[in-house]
């Protein structure tokens, strides 16, 4: 029976991000994923947030994602609202999704418009041989010393810990007896990926990340997947269509040449599990929470889960933090998921059908917050967590020099910013906690491996930040 410190069930973006985070700290893992290849015909998420891009930068992957993204970040940061893609413009909103943050002190990275499959491909390459495809985890049996997983191949894997990134239909949630709370359903939607030669040249509104069609006969939105001929659209109020090309033409507002590449019906879900973990099995991403896509917070919330849980698992596996540190994963991340679900549900209350025939003023009043959500993306905190003193906010970012971020000087473990503190360094050395000191003119600040502030000021200890005082 193969043994690994951590088994990750599901190799979507969240499972892969968890594996990359563990590797970032030198911890072996195995990711089991049934899909041999990533499907490029179901792009799903199309916005990688500024915070997720900061975390990709932390792993050395942000530049790779940007280099491969068909839409450069400089292409557009605007959402256009019009009667149809080729029709009359009603209004537009700029500065969307943090795409305008290049060079800003607010973030080390701006957001990026990029289809989820591309991000998955980059993460797969980073994970390398730790990814096992073509098999599915069918059962998990937990005992006081670990977890035994049974694969569809008949193989059994023994792990100290398991991270369930297997979505709504996986086995991890049932294995810990967790259940979703919330609701799902409502208005149906149909995603369509299509090719339309020459369409881009006919659009009168210029570049945009979203084109919202405010037409009562066929409301929805469209966007580009590349700067060639490939587009996506969402027809709202449509669960199935025998004529998806007709839907596309209605949204475009003209009888254009259309080649349908894929369709994907869906309804929104607003679900949060009642518990995130047992002693040795943890839920992350869609297995723990599901929210409507409006605002672009879906898989980005899961990337935050992966980093939060990943560094803590590494600390426990490597022996420099007690197992009770892992209880803070749910304490810190579940409130973030709840806030995200509420925000996305608010965004969903006013979509293209509700905006049909609306004025520009009404569009701005109801939709600006959806596209300007940096308070949620960059401003969430872990206030109330037993391993932070204060708010537990993300370390405020600034540039130290052109192209050199404050985040670039942080260590992979804990980092002490400010004056040197030999007593603290000795304590970290005694406990085996990885700590680097970066001397700079600022208040003493201990930064966690996930770039959140553990504490500021005097008379604080490393133990406070790793659960030693719980």
C-alpha positions as CSV (number, residue, x, y, z in Angstrom):
1,X,0.0,0.0,0.0
2,X,1.5,3.3,-1.0
3,X,1.9,5.9,1.8
4,X,2.0,9.7,1.4
5,X,1.9,12.5,4.0
6,X,-1.1,14.2,2.2
7,X,-3.5,12.8,-0.3
8,X,-5.5,15.3,-2.4
9,X,-8.8,14.1,-3.8
10,X,-9.5,16.0,-7.0
11,X,-7.1,17.7,-9.3
12,X,-9.1,20.8,-10.4
13,X,-7.5,24.2,-9.7
14,X,-8.0,24.0,-5.9
15,X,-6.6,20.6,-5.6
16,X,-3.6,21.5,-7.7
17,X,-3.1,24.7,-5.8
18,X,-3.0,22.8,-2.6
19,X,-0.4,20.5,-4.0
20,X,1.7,23.5,-5.2
21,X,1.5,25.0,-1.8
22,X,2.6,21.8,-0.1
23,X,5.5,21.6,-2.5
24,X,6.3,25.2,-1.8
25,X,7.0,24.1,1.8
26,X,8.8,20.8,0.8
27,X,5.9,18.4,1.7
28,X,5.2,15.4,-0.6
29,X,1.6,14.7,-1.7
30,X,-0.4,12.8,-4.2
31,X,-3.2,14.3,-6.3
32,X,-5.8,11.8,-7.7
33,X,-7.8,13.1,-10.6
34,X,-10.0,11.2,-13.0
35,X,-9.6,13.5,-16.0
36,X,-6.6,12.7,-18.1
37,X,-6.7,16.1,-19.8
38,X,-8.1,19.5,-19.1
39,X,-11.2,20.3,-21.2
40,X,-10.7,23.6,-23.0
41,X,-14.4,23.7,-24.1
42,X,-15.7,24.4,-20.6
43,X,-13.8,27.5,-19.5
44,X,-15.8,28.0,-16.3
45,X,-14.0,30.7,-14.4
46,X,-12.6,33.4,-16.5
47,X,-11.3,35.9,-13.9
48,X,-8.2,35.2,-11.8
49,X,-8.4,37.8,-9.1
50,X,-5.6,40.1,-8.0
51,X,-5.2,38.1,-4.8
52,X,-5.0,34.8,-6.7
53,X,-2.4,36.3,-9.0
54,X,-0.4,37.4,-5.9
55,X,-0.4,33.9,-4.7
56,X,0.6,32.6,-8.2
57,X,3.5,35.1,-8.0
58,X,4.5,33.7,-4.6
59,X,4.8,30.3,-6.3
60,X,6.7,31.8,-9.3
61,X,3.8,31.1,-11.7
62,X,2.1,34.5,-12.3
63,X,4.4,35.4,-15.2
64,X,3.7,32.1,-16.8
65,X,0.0,32.6,-16.6
66,X,0.2,36.1,-18.1
67,X,2.5,35.0,-20.9
68,X,0.1,32.3,-21.9
69,X,-3.1,34.2,-21.4
70,X,-4.7,35.1,-24.8
71,X,-6.0,38.4,-23.4
72,X,-3.2,40.6,-22.0
73,X,-4.1,42.4,-18.8
74,X,-3.7,45.7,-20.7
75,X,-6.3,44.8,-23.3
76,X,-9.3,46.1,-21.2
77,X,-10.6,46.6,-17.7
78,X,-14.2,47.7,-18.8
79,X,-17.6,46.1,-18.8
80,X,-19.9,47.4,-21.6
81,X,-23.7,47.4,-21.3
82,X,-25.6,47.6,-24.6
83,X,-28.8,46.6,-26.4
84,X,-26.8,43.8,-28.2
85,X,-23.2,43.1,-28.9
86,X,-23.5,45.1,-32.1
87,X,-26.2,47.4,-30.8
88,X,-26.4,50.7,-28.9
89,X,-24.2,51.2,-25.9
90,X,-26.0,52.2,-22.7
91,X,-23.1,52.7,-20.4
92,X,-19.8,51.1,-19.2
93,X,-18.0,50.5,-16.0
94,X,-14.2,50.7,-15.8
95,X,-11.6,49.4,-13.4
96,X,-13.2,46.0,-13.3
97,X,-11.9,43.0,-11.3
98,X,-8.6,44.7,-10.3
99,X,-7.4,44.6,-13.9
100,X,-6.3,48.2,-13.6
101,X,-3.9,47.6,-10.7
102,X,-0.7,47.3,-12.7
103,X,2.0,49.2,-10.7
104,X,-0.4,50.1,-7.9
105,X,0.8,49.9,-4.3
106,X,-2.5,48.1,-3.5
107,X,-1.4,44.8,-5.0
108,X,1.7,42.9,-6.1
109,X,-0.3,41.8,-9.2
110,X,-3.4,43.0,-11.1
111,X,-6.2,40.6,-11.9
112,X,-6.1,38.6,-15.1
113,X,-8.7,37.6,-17.6
114,X,-7.9,34.0,-18.4
115,X,-9.9,30.8,-18.8
116,X,-9.7,28.4,-15.9
117,X,-8.3,25.5,-18.1
118,X,-5.2,27.5,-18.8
119,X,-4.6,28.1,-15.1
120,X,-5.1,24.4,-14.5
121,X,-2.6,23.5,-17.2
122,X,0.0,25.8,-15.5
123,X,-0.7,24.2,-12.1
124,X,-0.5,20.7,-13.5
125,X,2.9,21.4,-14.9
126,X,4.0,22.8,-11.5
127,X,2.7,19.7,-9.7
128,X,4.5,17.4,-12.1
129,X,4.7,13.7,-11.0
130,X,2.5,14.3,-7.9
131,X,-0.5,14.2,-10.2
132,X,-2.2,10.8,-10.8
133,X,-4.8,11.0,-13.5
134,X,-7.2,8.3,-14.8
135,X,-8.3,7.2,-11.4
136,X,-11.0,8.3,-8.9
137,X,-11.1,8.1,-5.1
138,X,-14.2,6.0,-4.3
139,X,-13.9,5.6,-0.5
140,X,-12.1,7.2,2.5
141,X,-11.7,5.4,5.8
142,X,-10.4,7.5,8.7
143,X,-8.9,6.2,11.8
144,X,-6.9,7.9,14.6
145,X,-3.6,7.5,12.8
146,X,-4.6,8.4,9.2
147,X,-6.8,7.8,6.3
148,X,-7.0,4.9,3.8
149,X,-8.3,5.7,0.4
150,X,-9.6,3.2,-2.1
151,X,-9.2,4.1,-5.8
152,X,-11.4,3.1,-8.8
153,X,-8.4,1.0,-9.9
154,X,-8.5,-1.0,-6.7
155,X,-5.3,0.5,-5.4
156,X,-5.3,1.7,-1.8
157,X,-3.4,4.7,-0.6
158,X,-2.5,5.5,3.0
159,X,-2.2,9.1,4.0
160,X,-1.7,11.1,7.3
161,X,-4.1,13.7,6.0
162,X,-6.6,14.1,3.1
163,X,-7.8,17.2,1.4
164,X,-11.1,16.8,-0.4
165,X,-11.2,19.0,-3.5
166,X,-13.7,16.7,-5.2
167,X,-16.6,19.1,-5.6
168,X,-20.3,18.5,-4.9
169,X,-20.4,14.9,-6.0
170,X,-17.2,13.6,-4.4
171,X,-16.6,11.3,-1.5
172,X,-14.8,13.6,1.0
173,X,-17.8,15.5,2.2
174,X,-19.7,12.3,3.0
175,X,-16.7,10.8,4.6
176,X,-16.7,13.5,7.4
177,X,-20.5,13.7,7.6
178,X,-20.7,17.2,6.4
179,X,-23.7,18.6,4.6
180,X,-24.4,21.7,2.5
181,X,-26.6,24.4,3.9
182,X,-28.2,27.0,1.7
183,X,-30.1,26.9,-1.5
184,X,-29.7,26.2,-5.2
185,X,-31.7,26.5,-8.3
186,X,-33.5,29.6,-9.6
187,X,-33.1,30.9,-13.1
188,X,-31.4,28.5,-15.5
189,X,-28.3,29.6,-17.5
190,X,-26.7,28.2,-20.6
191,X,-22.9,28.7,-21.3
192,X,-22.0,28.6,-25.0
193,X,-18.4,28.6,-26.4
194,X,-18.4,29.5,-30.0
195,X,-16.2,30.6,-32.9
196,X,-17.3,33.6,-34.9
197,X,-14.9,34.7,-37.7
198,X,-14.8,38.4,-38.3
199,X,-17.2,39.2,-35.4
200,X,-14.6,41.2,-33.3
201,X,-14.0,43.6,-36.1
202,X,-17.7,44.5,-36.2
203,X,-18.1,45.3,-32.4
204,X,-18.5,49.1,-32.1
205,X,-17.8,49.3,-28.4
206,X,-14.1,48.5,-28.4
207,X,-12.4,46.1,-26.1
208,X,-14.2,44.9,-23.0
209,X,-14.0,42.0,-20.5
210,X,-17.8,41.7,-20.5
211,X,-20.5,42.8,-22.9
212,X,-23.8,42.7,-21.1
213,X,-26.8,42.5,-23.4
214,X,-29.8,44.3,-21.9
215,X,-32.5,43.0,-24.2
216,X,-35.7,41.7,-22.7
217,X,-36.1,39.2,-25.5
218,X,-32.7,37.6,-25.0
219,X,-30.7,38.9,-22.0
220,X,-27.2,37.7,-21.3
221,X,-23.5,38.5,-21.7
222,X,-20.6,37.8,-23.9
223,X,-16.8,38.0,-23.9
224,X,-13.8,37.0,-25.7
225,X,-11.7,33.9,-25.0
226,X,-8.9,35.0,-27.3
227,X,-8.1,37.8,-29.7
228,X,-8.9,35.6,-32.7
229,X,-12.3,34.1,-33.2
230,X,-13.3,32.3,-30.0
231,X,-16.0,33.7,-27.7
232,X,-18.1,32.7,-24.7
233,X,-21.6,33.8,-23.8
234,X,-24.2,33.1,-21.1
235,X,-27.8,33.1,-22.1
236,X,-29.8,33.9,-18.9
237,X,-33.2,32.3,-18.4
238,X,-32.3,29.4,-20.8
239,X,-31.6,25.9,-19.5
240,X,-31.4,24.1,-22.8
241,X,-31.5,25.1,-26.4
242,X,-31.9,23.1,-29.6
243,X,-30.5,26.1,-31.4
244,X,-27.6,27.6,-29.5
245,X,-26.4,29.4,-32.6
246,X,-29.7,31.2,-32.7
247,X,-29.1,32.3,-29.0
248,X,-25.7,33.6,-29.9
249,X,-27.1,35.6,-32.9
250,X,-29.8,37.1,-30.7
251,X,-27.2,38.3,-28.2
252,X,-24.9,39.6,-31.0
253,X,-27.9,41.3,-32.7
254,X,-27.1,40.1,-36.2
255,X,-27.1,37.0,-38.4
256,X,-23.4,36.2,-38.1
257,X,-21.5,33.1,-38.9
258,X,-21.3,31.0,-35.7
259,X,-19.7,27.6,-35.0
260,X,-20.8,26.1,-31.7
261,X,-17.9,24.5,-29.8
262,X,-19.6,23.5,-26.5
263,X,-22.7,24.2,-24.4
264,X,-23.0,23.8,-20.6
265,X,-26.3,24.4,-18.8
266,X,-26.1,25.4,-15.1
267,X,-28.0,26.9,-12.2
268,X,-26.5,29.0,-9.4
269,X,-25.8,27.4,-6.0
270,X,-25.4,29.2,-2.7
271,X,-24.1,26.4,-0.5
272,X,-21.8,26.2,2.5
273,X,-20.9,23.0,4.4
274,X,-21.7,22.9,8.1
275,X,-18.2,21.6,8.9
276,X,-15.0,21.9,7.0
277,X,-13.0,19.0,8.6
278,X,-12.7,15.9,10.7
279,X,-9.4,15.2,12.5
280,X,-7.7,14.2,9.3
281,X,-9.9,15.0,6.3
282,X,-10.4,18.6,5.1
283,X,-12.7,20.1,2.5
284,X,-11.6,22.9,0.1
285,X,-13.1,24.7,-2.9
286,X,-16.5,23.5,-4.2
287,X,-16.5,20.6,-1.8
288,X,-16.8,23.2,1.0
289,X,-18.7,26.1,-0.6
290,X,-20.4,27.0,-3.8
291,X,-21.5,30.5,-4.9
292,X,-22.9,32.1,-8.1
293,X,-20.1,33.2,-10.5
294,X,-21.2,36.9,-10.5
295,X,-18.2,38.9,-9.4
296,X,-15.6,36.3,-10.3
297,X,-15.1,34.9,-6.8
298,X,-15.7,31.2,-7.4
299,X,-12.4,29.3,-7.8
300,X,-10.5,32.3,-6.4
301,X,-12.0,31.6,-3.0
302,X,-10.8,28.0,-3.3
303,X,-7.2,29.2,-4.1
304,X,-7.3,31.0,-0.8
305,X,-8.5,27.8,0.9
306,X,-5.5,25.9,-0.6
307,X,-2.9,28.3,0.7
308,X,-4.4,28.6,4.2
309,X,-4.7,24.9,4.6
310,X,-1.5,24.0,2.8
311,X,0.9,25.9,4.9
312,X,-0.7,24.6,8.1
313,X,-0.6,21.0,6.9
314,X,3.1,21.5,6.0
315,X,3.8,22.9,9.5
316,X,2.1,19.9,11.2
317,X,3.6,17.2,8.8
318,X,7.1,18.7,9.3
319,X,6.6,18.8,13.1
320,X,7.0,22.5,13.9
321,X,3.3,23.1,14.8
322,X,0.9,21.1,16.8
323,X,-2.0,19.3,15.1
324,X,-4.5,21.7,16.7
325,X,-3.2,24.4,14.3
326,X,-5.3,22.6,11.7
327,X,-8.6,23.5,13.5
328,X,-7.9,27.2,12.6
329,X,-8.5,26.4,8.9
330,X,-12.2,26.2,9.3
331,X,-12.2,29.1,11.8
332,X,-10.5,31.4,9.3
333,X,-11.8,30.2,5.9
334,X,-15.5,29.4,6.6
335,X,-16.4,33.1,7.3
336,X,-14.7,34.2,4.1
337,X,-16.8,31.7,2.1
338,X,-20.0,32.9,3.8
339,X,-19.2,36.5,2.9
340,X,-18.4,35.5,-0.6
341,X,-21.6,33.6,-1.0
342,X,-23.6,36.6,0.3
343,X,-21.8,39.0,-2.0
344,X,-22.3,36.8,-5.1
345,X,-26.0,36.3,-4.2
346,X,-26.4,40.1,-4.0
347,X,-24.7,40.4,-7.4
348,X,-27.1,37.8,-8.8
349,X,-30.2,39.7,-7.7
350,X,-29.7,42.1,-10.6
351,X,-28.5,40.5,-13.8
352,X,-29.2,41.2,-17.5
353,X,-32.9,40.3,-17.3
354,X,-33.4,42.8,-14.4
355,X,-31.4,45.4,-16.3
356,X,-33.3,45.1,-19.6
357,X,-34.4,48.6,-20.6
358,X,-32.6,50.0,-17.5
359,X,-31.1,53.5,-17.5
360,X,-27.3,54.0,-17.2
361,X,-27.8,55.4,-13.7
362,X,-29.6,52.2,-12.6
363,X,-26.8,50.0,-14.1
364,X,-24.1,51.9,-12.2
365,X,-26.1,51.9,-9.0
366,X,-26.7,48.1,-9.0
367,X,-23.6,46.7,-10.7
368,X,-20.6,48.9,-9.8
369,X,-19.9,47.0,-6.6
370,X,-19.8,43.7,-8.6
371,X,-16.9,44.9,-10.7
372,X,-15.2,46.9,-7.9
373,X,-14.8,44.3,-5.1
374,X,-11.3,44.8,-3.9
375,X,-12.5,45.0,-0.3
376,X,-13.5,41.4,-0.6
377,X,-10.6,40.3,-2.8
378,X,-7.8,42.0,-1.0
379,X,-9.4,43.2,2.2
380,X,-10.6,40.0,3.9
381,X,-9.2,39.3,7.4
382,X,-8.9,36.5,9.9
383,X,-10.1,38.6,12.8
384,X,-11.2,36.4,15.7
385,X,-8.8,33.6,14.8
386,X,-6.9,32.3,17.9
387,X,-3.5,32.5,16.0
388,X,-3.6,36.2,15.1
389,X,-3.3,39.2,17.3
390,X,-5.5,41.9,15.9
391,X,-7.3,41.7,12.6
392,X,-5.1,39.1,10.8
393,X,-5.2,41.2,7.6
394,X,-3.2,40.6,4.5
395,X,0.1,42.5,4.8
396,X,-0.4,45.9,3.2
397,X,1.5,45.8,-0.1
398,X,4.0,48.3,-1.4
399,X,6.7,48.4,-4.0
400,X,10.3,48.5,-2.8
401,X,11.6,49.3,-6.2
402,X,10.3,49.1,-9.8
403,X,9.2,45.4,-10.2
404,X,10.3,44.5,-6.6
405,X,7.3,43.9,-4.3
406,X,7.4,43.8,-0.6
407,X,6.0,40.3,-0.9
408,X,9.1,39.3,-2.9
409,X,11.3,39.6,0.2
410,X,9.1,37.5,2.4
411,X,10.3,34.0,3.4
412,X,8.5,30.8,2.7
413,X,7.8,30.4,6.4
414,X,7.3,33.2,8.8
415,X,8.9,36.6,8.2
416,X,9.7,39.2,10.8
417,X,9.7,42.7,9.3
418,X,11.3,45.6,11.2
419,X,14.2,45.6,13.7
420,X,16.0,42.4,14.4
421,X,14.9,40.4,17.5
422,X,17.4,37.9,18.7
423,X,15.0,36.5,21.4
424,X,12.3,35.8,18.8
425,X,14.8,34.3,16.4
426,X,16.1,32.0,19.2
427,X,12.6,31.0,20.1
428,X,11.8,30.1,16.5
429,X,15.1,28.1,16.2
430,X,14.2,26.2,19.4
431,X,10.8,25.3,18.1
432,X,12.0,24.5,14.6
433,X,9.8,27.2,13.1
434,X,11.1,28.6,9.8
435,X,11.7,32.3,10.3
436,X,13.5,35.0,8.3
437,X,14.1,38.5,9.4
438,X,13.9,41.4,6.9
439,X,15.2,44.5,8.6
440,X,13.4,47.7,7.5
441,X,12.2,50.9,9.1
442,X,8.7,49.7,10.3
443,X,6.9,48.4,13.4
444,X,7.8,44.9,14.3
445,X,5.5,42.7,12.2
446,X,5.3,39.0,12.1
447,X,4.0,37.8,8.7
448,X,2.6,34.3,8.3
449,X,3.5,32.1,5.3
450,X,0.2,33.1,3.6
451,X,1.2,36.8,3.8
452,X,-1.3,37.6,6.5
453,X,-0.2,39.5,9.6
454,X,0.2,37.3,12.8
455,X,0.9,40.2,15.1
456,X,2.5,43.6,15.3
457,X,4.3,45.4,18.1
458,X,6.1,44.1,21.2
459,X,6.0,41.1,23.6
460,X,4.6,38.7,21.1
461,X,5.8,35.1,20.5
462,X,6.1,32.7,17.6
463,X,3.9,30.2,19.6
464,X,1.0,32.6,19.3
465,X,1.2,32.2,15.5
466,X,1.4,28.4,15.3
467,X,-1.3,27.5,17.9
468,X,1.1,26.8,20.7
469,X,-1.0,28.9,23.1
470,X,-4.4,27.4,22.1
